[in-house]
Every structure is written in structure tokens, then in C-alpha cells.
Amino acid sequence: MALPMRIRKLIGTFVLLAFIVVYAFSIMLIGVAVLENANGWQKVIYYAVTGCLWAFPAMVILKWMLKPDAPAQ
């Protein structure tokens, strides 16, 4: 049973919001624990890279949300 696009968008919105919140807090906690004694440039690079990495899983969620409905038979 395929979900209609309207329902996929609703589910995808909540999944995306939850993912971003969990991802941001996880990256922050890991960064604080691992980069405690790192210099400024290491922290900038870490947060820049991890700040961009969330886009790849978000793209997968968005593709699922926006795929067209199956044609009616």
C-alpha cells in the first residue's frame, strides 16, 4: 500500500525535524567531548563538515516525501 503524497509530506516533515534536532545535539556533544583540547581551526573544520553532512540524509527524506503518487487504476 503506497502512501499518498500528502501523508508522506506530513510524516516526512516530522521525521526531518526530529532528525535535525537529534543530529545537531549529537554533533554538539561529540564535538565538545572529542575536541576539548583542539585548536580553533580544528573546531571550525569539524563543525563546517558536520554542519554540511546532515543534508545527505535530509535529501533522502525529501526525495521520498516528494515522489509522485502512483497513477490511479
C-alpha positions in Angstrom: 0.0 0.0 0.0 1.5 3.3 -1.1 1.0 6.4 1.0 -0.4 9.4 -0.8 1.9 12.4 -1.1 0.0 14.4 1.4 0.6 11.8 4.1 4.2 11.3 3.1 4.8 15.1 3.4 3.3 15.1 6.9 5.3 12.1 8.1 8.5 13.4 6.4 8.2 16.8 8.0 8.1 15.3 11.5 10.9 12.8 10.7 13.1 15.6 9.2 12.6 17.9 12.2 13.3 15.1 14.6 16.4 14.0 12.6 17.8 17.6 12.6 17.3 18.1 16.3 18.9 14.7 17.2 21.7 15.2 14.7 22.5 18.7 15.9 22.7 17.7 19.6 24.7 14.6 18.8 27.3 16.5 16.8 27.5 19.1 19.5 28.0 16.5 22.2 30.6 14.7 20.2 32.4 17.9 19.3 32.5 19.1 22.9 33.8 15.7 24.1 36.3 15.0 21.4 37.5 18.5 20.6 38.0 19.6 24.1 41.7 20.4 23.6 41.6 21.1 19.9 42.7 24.4 18.4 40.3 26.8 16.8 40.8 25.7 13.2 40.2 22.0 14.0 36.9 23.0 15.6 35.9 25.2 12.6 36.7 22.3 10.2 34.8 19.8 12.3 31.7 21.9 12.7 31.8 23.0 9.0 32.0 19.4 7.8 29.4 18.0 10.2 27.2 21.1 9.5 27.0 20.1 5.9 26.7 16.3 6.3 23.1 16.5 7.6 22.0 17.4 4.0 22.6 13.9 2.6 20.1 12.1 4.8 17.7 15.0 4.5 17.8 14.7 0.7 16.8 11.0 1.0 13.8 12.0 3.2 12.8 14.8 0.8 13.0 12.6 -2.2 10.7 10.1 -0.5 8.3 12.9 0.5 8.1 14.4 -3.0 7.9 11.3 -5.2 4.7 11.5 -7.3 1.7 9.4 -6.4 1.1 6.2 -8.3 -1.4 6.6 -11.1 -4.9 5.6 -10.3 -6.2 2.4 -12.0 
